[in-house]
Amino acid sequence: MEKGLAQVVVEATGLPESPVANELQRLMSAHGTNADELTIDQLREMMVDYLNEVFLELASEDEIKSA
C-alpha cells in the first residue's frame, strides 16, 4: 500500500515522528483537511502559515528580550 503525503513528510523530517505527526495534524485540522486528502498545494499553504507562525514567535521573543 502506498504511503500518503502526510506520512512521507513526517518520515522525511528525520525528527521523532510523534511530535511531528501531532503538529502536522494540528495544521491539517486548522486548514480543514486530513491525511487522506492532503495535496501538495495544501501542504505548501500549511507550511507558509507554519513558518509565519514561527517567525512571529521568534520576533515576539526578541522583543521581550530587548525590552
DAPE-V798464 format. One record per residue. N is the residue number from 1. RES is the residue in one small letter. SS is DSSP state (helix for helix, strand for strand, loop for the rest). PHI is phi in degrees with one decimal (* if undefined). D_FIRST is the distance of its C-alpha to the first C-alpha in whole Angstrom. Layout:
BEGIN
((N;RES;SS;PHI;D_FIRST) (N;RES;SS;PHI;D_FIRST))
END
This chain:
BEGIN
((1;m;loop;*;0) (2;e;loop;-77.4;4) (3;k;loop;-74.7;7) (4;g;loop;-78.9;9) (5;l;helix;-57.8;13) (6;a;helix;-59.4;14) (7;q;helix;-66.1;12) (8;v;helix;-61.3;13) (9;v;helix;-63.3;17) (10;v;helix;-58.1;17) (11;e;helix;-67.3;16) (12;a;helix;-70.3;18) (13;t;loop;-66.9;21) (14;g;loop;76.1;22) (15;l;loop;-94.9;23) (16;p;loop;-54.8;23) (17;e;helix;-66.2;20) (18;s;helix;-61.3;21) (19;p;helix;-65.7;24) (20;v;helix;-67.0;22) (21;a;helix;-62.6;19) (22;n;helix;-64.2;23) (23;e;helix;-66.5;24) (24;l;helix;-64.4;21) (25;q;helix;-63.2;21) (26;r;helix;-60.1;25) (27;l;helix;-64.9;25) (28;m;helix;-63.0;22) (29;s;helix;-62.7;24) (30;a;helix;-63.5;27) (31;h;loop;-100.6;26) (32;g;loop;70.1;25) (33;t;loop;-133.5;21) (34;n;loop;-140.3;18) (35;a;loop;-60.7;15) (36;d;loop;-72.9;13) (37;e;loop;-108.5;16) (38;l;loop;-60.7;17) (39;t;loop;-108.5;18) (40;i;helix;-63.4;19) (41;d;helix;-65.9;23) (42;q;helix;-64.1;22) (43;l;helix;-60.6;21) (44;r;helix;-59.9;24) (45;e;helix;-61.5;27) (46;m;helix;-63.4;26) (47;m;helix;-68.6;26) (48;v;helix;-62.4;30) (49;d;helix;-62.2;31) (50;y;helix;-63.3;29) (51;l;helix;-64.1;31) (52;n;helix;-61.0;34) (53;e;helix;-58.9;34) (54;v;helix;-63.3;34) (55;f;helix;-62.1;37) (56;l;helix;-64.7;39) (57;e;helix;-63.5;39) (58;l;helix;-64.5;40) (59;a;helix;-63.7;43) (60;s;helix;-64.5;44) (61;e;helix;-63.3;44) (62;d;helix;-63.6;46) (63;e;helix;-64.2;48) (64;i;helix;-65.4;49) (65;k;helix;-66.2;50) (66;s;helix;-85.6;52) (67;a;loop;-79.2;54))
END
